[in-house]
């Protein structure tokens, strides 16, 4: 059996409630905090976090994280 390397890719996508565009939240604010919460199964820690849309620059809050 030959070994292969596996690659993990992830995103935390949301639709801005103001402009309607989809954004990957891991690229907004402190992406490390988002990654820490996701990969430590502490998704509830993201509820209520304020995010600024990179497109329209308006703020919104993260609700539930679904998978």
N, C-alpha and C positions, 0 to 999 in steps of 0.2 A: 504494500500500500504506500503510495507516495503522499507526503504531507504537502499541504498548500496553506498559504497565509489567507486569513479571512479579514475582510474590511468591514468595519461598522460605519454606517452613515445614518445620520438622524436629522430630523427637523422638528420644529415646533411651530406649526403653521396656524395662522389666525387671519381672519378677514377683518379689516378695519371697518368699524361701524360708521365711520364718517365718509370715507371715499370709496369703500367697497373693494379695495385692492387687497390681495392676499400677500402676507409677509411672513417671513421665517423669523420668529421671535428670537431665535438663538443669535441672530445678528443685530439685535436691538438691545440697548442698555448693557447690562452686565451678563453676557452670554454664559459666563462661568457659573453664575448663580442658578441660571436655568438648567444647565447641564448637571450641576450638583443635585438639584431637586429631582430631576428626571431619573438620573442613574442611581439615586439612593432611594427610589420608590417613595419619595416625599412630595408627590404631585400637589398635594393640598397647600404646600408652602407657596405655590405660585398664584393661588387664588387671591385676587385683590391687588396684585402687583400692577403698578401703573407703567404703561408703555407709550412711547411717542411714535406714531406712524412715520416712517421715513419718507413717505410720499406726500401726505397732506400736512404733516407736522402737528396733527391734533392728538391729544392724549386719550387713552381708553384704558380700562382695567381688564386684566385677565380673569375670566370666569372659571369654569371647570376645565380641566385638562382631560380630554377623551382620547381613547386609542382604538 
